[in-house]
């Protein structure tokens, strides 16, 4: 979710899973795919 803070009206996109903040929604979506997707990590004992 985007939030605006201060007089500069900066928009930040915060990851609900870990709290990291990103400048664009695209960067947040890429982060979620890489870091929080079940497909991004092999099952335990595999590999």
Secondary structure, 3 states (H helix, E strand, C coil): CEEEECCCCEEEEECCCCCCEECCHHHHHHHHHHHCCHHHCCCCCCC
